[in-house]
Amino acid sequence: MSPTIFRVKGYRFYFLSNEEKRIHVHVTCEDGEAKFWLKPILSLSVYHGLNRRKLNEIQKIVEEHRNEIIEAWQTHFSKR
């Protein structure tokens, strides 16, 4: 199961339900995908197929929605 948190500018932001406990978000689009850690600091974990411009754009979106992502994470994983 990989619940979508939201979609912005052609990017899908989501979680994978059976992953590690450290808060992070996956992002996918037609060009590739990325994973960002949200704690202790926001940082890029891995990516595939995305150029620097797209990674910067995604990181800004993650920063703008950080609290929403963390809240969605806590809600989703508290149900397990």
Secondary structure, 3 states (H helix, E strand, C coil): CCCEEEEECCEEEECCCCCCCCCEEEEEECCEEEEEECCCCCEEEEEECCCHHHHHHHHHHHHHCHHHHHHHHHHHHHCC
